[in-house]
Amino acid sequence: MRIEVDDLTHPAVHALLAEHLADMHVTSPAESVHALDPTGLSGPDVTVWTAWEADALLGIVASKELSPDHGEVKSMRTTGAARGRGVASSLLVHVLDDARRRGYGRVSLETGSQDYFAAARRLYVRHGFAECPPFADYVVDPSSTFFSLSL
């Protein structure tokens, strides 16, 4: 598996992001969907990485700089075929390593509180994240769970 910075031009990346956004809208109220679309992921404060095996896309993750010492994990998703293979863990470790290189003292994220997101919440806890109050522009939302990790 190789993880590389992505420019969001590959059709498979667009398809995975569309699937991700569609699932977020099916599982969460519209006002509680915080996943970024390709336009949001193209911002100057966002870095996107994709994981590949040969020419097959395995997953995507993004990091958004909230401040010079605080980053946010955004739009993490693996393909159906890649689930259970450690791709999400590898992508998360990659983001955390990058955050350390950037000098961040903290990385935070928002994910859903519904059962659909239970595996994601377990993944974040396994990597040392702890629940926290809303951060940045987020507000208390029964459909959201917030996590943070001090680096």
Beta strands, then each sheet from edge to edge (+ up, - down):
strand 1: 2-5
strand 2: 46-53
strand 3: 56-67
strand 4: 70-78
strand 5: 106-112
strand 6: 130-131
strand 7: 144-150
sheet 1: 1+ 2- 3+ 4- 5- 7+ 6-
end
